[in-house]
Amino acid sequence: MRLSRRPPGPVRDRLALERGERTLATAPTRGGSYVVATSTALHLPTVSGDFTRIPWERIDQANWKDGWLHVHETSSGPEHHVQLTEPGSVPETVRERVTATIAVTRHAKLPGGGSVRIAGRRPSGGGDVHWSFVFEPGLDPSDPGLRAQAEQLLADLRRQTGL
């Protein structure tokens, strides 16, 4: 069965698409809704029947495994897990779009011990780079001392890259 890039009318009516945002791929979910990948964001269904809009630059990682799309937002944001009944090109589109936002990524050792991954991502439509930190497991991302160390590493990285 060939899947349309456009979601059905009732789904389209519930999507909050921005001006110029184009649908690239859709996939039906086990719950009867759809996942919609657009030129600027991933739209995931919520329990209420609405959609959560996640701009591509806010997705730290996404993977596809055993019929499930797993999406992790940046800066210790929420995780989303959606079962797709017919994935179509959604997994490939998500991978390509997330990868395209990465301006720079660097794994760095923290002076006080441990490590952090610093990622700079540029929105799909262009604009300023958005920075995020992913601390190694066991480190508290809300610890002001760790944040200060990571911010210093970010300042160094920005000087080196000009971003």
C-alpha positions, 0 to 999 in steps of 0.5 A: 500500500502506498502511503500519502505524504499528506495526512487525512483531513481530520488530522490536517485540521488539528495540526498547527502548521506554520506559514510555509511549513510543508508535509514531507512524510506521514505514518499512521500510529497504533492509536489511530492518529498519525505522525507527521514530519514536515519541513520544519518540525515533527508532529507527534500525537498526544493522548488528547488527540492534538499534536506536539510540535517539535522543531527539528533542532530540538530533537537530540536523537531519534531512532526506529526500533521494532515498530516504535519511533523513539524521540528524545528532545534536547536539554533533558527534555521529554522523551516520546515513544510512538508505535507506527503501523506503517512507517513509510518514509517517516524514520528516514525523514526524521533521521535526515532532518535531525542530522541536517540541523547539526552545526557542531557537536563536541564531546568534552571532559569537564574539569571537575570530572565526567563529560558533556556533549555540546551540540549546536543546532541551526533551525531548518529555516536558518537563524541563530544556532541553539546550544544544548548540553547532554551530561553523562549519566550520573551527573546532575544537569541542574548542578550550577557548578556543572552548568558553569563548567559546561558554559565555559566549554561552550564559550571555548567551542564558540570561539573556535568555530565562530558560531 
